[in-house]
Amino acid sequence: AMERLERCAHDAPVVLAAVRVQMQEGRLRQVRAVVGGLSARPQRVHLVENALEGSGGSHDDLDRAAALVSNAIHAVDDVRGSAQYRQEMAAVLLRRCLAKAIRQGE
C-alpha cells in the first residue's frame, strides 16, 4: 500500500509512505515500512517494522506503531514543508498505509 501527500498533482511529494505486510494465522509477518520525501533518500522505519512483527494489526497496534515514526526518521525543512510537519504527516500516512495493507492482505 502507498500514500502520498503533495501540494499539487504535478509536484514532488511532501511525504510518502509505503508498506508491505503478510498475514499468517492472523499475525503480521514480514512487515516493511518506508517513508520518503523527508530528506534526500527514502528511509526504512525499522522501529515500526519490529513493533508490528507478530502483532495482530489491531487499531491499538497501528496507533503505537505510528507514534514511533517521529523518533525513527530524520526530516529536513524546505519550501514544501517543515521537518516537524513532515514527521507528523509521515506518521499519519504510514498508519493509513498499514491499515490499507492489512485490509488488502498485502
FIVOGU-6226 format. One record per residue (C-alpha): x, y, z. Coordinates in pm, whole numbers, padded with zeros to 5 digits, always signed. Layout:
<nodes>
XYZ/...
</nodes>
This chain:
<nodes>
+00000+00000+00000/+00119+00352-00067/+00004+00702+00031/+00139+01040-00083/+00093+01396+00029/+00166+01661-00230/+00081+02028-00273/-00047+01972-00627/-00064+01681-00868/+00249+01788-01059/+00466+01845-00754/+00707+01608-00585/+00554+01457-00272/+00599+01640+00055/+00578+01300+00224/+00507+00950+00101/+00476+00619+00279/+00476+00261+00154/+00407-00057+00345/+00410-00427+00272/+00288-00691+00515/+00192-01056+00504/-00077-01202+00727/-00012-01553+00855/-00251-01713+01101/-00388-01371+01198/-00045-01220+01265/+00160-00966+01074/+00476-01108+00921/+00750-00962+00703/+00644-00605+00778/+00826-00349+00562/+00769+00025+00603/+00933+00309+00412/+00883+00685+00416/+01012+00929+00158/+01012+01296+00069/+01153+01381+00411/+01516+01404+00310/+01745+01313+00021/+01665+00940+00042/+01373+00721+00141/+01405+00575+00490/+01302+00234+00619/+01126+00259+00952/+01275-00039+01136/+01121+00060+01471/+00775+00032+01318/+00857-00294+01142/+00988-00450+01463/+00696-00323+01672/+00438-00475+01437/+00609-00805+01356/+00394-01082+01505/+00119-00848+01622/-00245-00885+01528/-00257-00549+01348/-00526-00403+01575/-00607-00032+01585/-00401-00005+01905/-00107-00179+01736/-00122+00069+01447/-00152+00367+01683/+00156+00252+01876/+00350+00200+01553/+00254+00545+01420/+00372+00702+01746/+00720+00558+01684/+00763+00719+01343/+00884+01063+01451/+01159+00908+01666/+01269+00676+01388/+01309+00915+01095/+01503+01224+01001/+01326+01504+00814/+01453+01832+00671/+01293+02172+00620/+01246+02301+00268/+00999+02507+00065/+00743+02224+00066/+00723+02184+00443/+00893+02199+00779/+01067+01897+00928/+00811+01884+01211/+00516+01889+00968/+00675+01616+00760/+00736+01395+01063/+00376+01437+01176/+00239+01363+00829/+00472+01064+00788/+00310+00909+01096/-00040+00976+00960/+00037+00837+00615/+00221+00534+00750/-00075+00446+00972/-00311+00477+00673/-00084+00255+00466/-00065-00006+00738/-00444-00018+00772/-00484-00041+00394/-00219-00313+00360/-00381-00520+00634/-00727-00485+00474/-00587-00585+00136/-00375-00863+00280/-00060-00711+00129/
</nodes>
